[in-house]
């Protein structure tokens, strides 16, 4: 075995133009394209949500909430198949809201608002799915 062969075996996995480097670059491009599709879908779904349910912005469901507390749920939903039963639902979003803002309301009001938000968040998730 020549020195060149050994060097290729040891270092070839990271050399520019190698199959591994090309695979990493292709994955990065795919991830960037997916992130761009997600951002566009979320923007459209969020705009539709604020037009349809304007009262929720004053109750804490604002851009900071969507890009912060529930962002992992929204991204998970976007990355999963629409028919996947494990995908987050509107109630999952409402539960995050209830943990963060529910103490500002009486018990009965919190239950009612959580149920209302679950339905509204279901629409947000459906619109996010439509943006795929």
ZIVEN-V60672 format. One record per residue. N is the residue number from 1. RES is the residue in three letters. PHI is phi as a letter, one per 30 degrees, with the letter a starting at -180 (NA if undefined). PSI is psi in whole degrees, -180 to 180 (999 if undefined). D_FIRST is the distance of its C-alpha to the first C-alpha in Angstrom with 2 decimals. Layout:
N,RES,PHI,PSI,D_FIRST  N,RES,PHI,PSI,D_FIRST
//
This chain:
1,UNK,NA,130,0.00  2,UNK,d,164,3.78  3,UNK,d,-39,6.76  4,UNK,d,-39,8.31  5,UNK,d,-44,6.38  6,UNK,d,-45,7.02  7,UNK,d,-41,10.36  8,UNK,d,-40,11.18  9,UNK,d,-40,10.73  10,UNK,d,-42,12.85  11,UNK,c,-7,15.31  12,UNK,d,-24,15.45  13,UNK,d,-20,18.26  14,UNK,c,-4,20.71  15,UNK,d,139,20.03  16,UNK,e,135,23.17  17,UNK,i,-9,23.11  18,UNK,d,163,20.55  19,UNK,d,-39,21.91  20,UNK,d,-45,22.67  21,UNK,d,-42,24.55  22,UNK,d,-38,26.42  23,UNK,d,-43,27.35  24,UNK,d,-43,28.71  25,UNK,d,-39,30.63  26,UNK,d,-41,32.07  27,UNK,d,-41,33.17  28,UNK,d,-42,34.78  29,UNK,d,-40,36.64  30,UNK,d,-44,37.81  31,UNK,d,-41,39.00  32,UNK,d,-40,40.85  33,UNK,d,-41,42.49  34,UNK,d,-41,43.51  35,UNK,d,-38,44.93  36,UNK,d,-42,46.90  37,UNK,d,-42,48.29  38,UNK,d,-47,49.24  39,UNK,d,-42,50.97  40,UNK,d,-43,52.89  41,UNK,d,-42,53.90  42,UNK,d,-40,54.97  43,UNK,d,-48,56.99  44,UNK,d,-43,58.84  45,UNK,d,-41,59.47  46,UNK,d,-42,60.67  47,UNK,d,-43,63.03  48,UNK,d,-39,64.50  49,UNK,d,-45,64.87  50,UNK,d,-31,66.75  51,UNK,d,-38,69.07  52,UNK,d,-37,69.75  53,UNK,b,65,69.99  54,UNK,d,-27,71.07  55,UNK,d,-24,72.69  56,UNK,d,-23,69.40  57,UNK,d,-39,68.35  58,UNK,d,-10,71.21  59,UNK,c,10,70.13  60,UNK,j,-8,66.68  61,UNK,d,82,64.68  62,UNK,b,-173,63.70  63,UNK,d,-36,60.56  64,UNK,d,-39,59.56  65,UNK,d,-45,59.85  66,UNK,d,-39,57.90  67,UNK,d,-6,55.09  68,UNK,c,-88,55.14  69,UNK,d,-42,56.34  70,UNK,c,4,55.74  71,UNK,e,-44,52.79  72,UNK,d,-37,50.27  73,UNK,d,-43,52.52  74,UNK,d,-43,52.92  75,UNK,d,-40,49.20  76,UNK,d,-43,48.51  77,UNK,d,-44,51.21  78,UNK,d,-37,49.80  79,UNK,d,-17,46.29  80,UNK,c,161,47.63  81,UNK,d,148,49.06  82,UNK,d,-32,52.82  83,UNK,c,6,53.56  84,UNK,d,119,51.52  85,UNK,d,-17,54.11  86,UNK,d,-8,52.08  87,UNK,d,142,52.37  88,UNK,e,146,54.66  89,UNK,c,179,58.27  90,UNK,e,-35,61.28  91,UNK,d,-32,62.34  92,UNK,d,-43,59.08  93,UNK,d,-44,59.84  94,UNK,d,-36,63.45  95,UNK,d,-38,62.43  96,UNK,d,-44,60.45  97,UNK,d,-44,63.54  98,UNK,d,-38,65.82  99,UNK,d,-36,63.77  100,UNK,d,-39,63.78  101,UNK,b,-8,67.29  102,UNK,d,-30,69.17  103,UNK,d,-13,70.89  104,UNK,d,-8,72.84  105,UNK,b,158,74.80  106,UNK,d,164,77.08  107,UNK,e,-48,75.69  108,UNK,d,-42,77.37  109,UNK,d,-39,76.43  110,UNK,d,-44,72.79  111,UNK,d,-45,72.61  112,UNK,d,-46,74.22  113,UNK,d,-37,72.03  114,UNK,d,-42,68.85  115,UNK,d,-42,69.87  116,UNK,d,-42,70.71  117,UNK,d,-34,67.42  118,UNK,e,-42,65.50  119,UNK,d,-44,67.05  120,UNK,d,-42,66.48  121,UNK,d,-31,62.86  122,UNK,d,-40,62.40  123,UNK,d,-43,63.45  124,UNK,e,-45,61.02  125,UNK,d,-38,58.15  126,UNK,d,-43,59.33  127,UNK,d,-34,59.47  128,UNK,d,-43,55.99  129,UNK,d,-39,54.80  130,UNK,d,-24,56.64  131,UNK,d,2,54.72  132,UNK,d,999,51.32
//
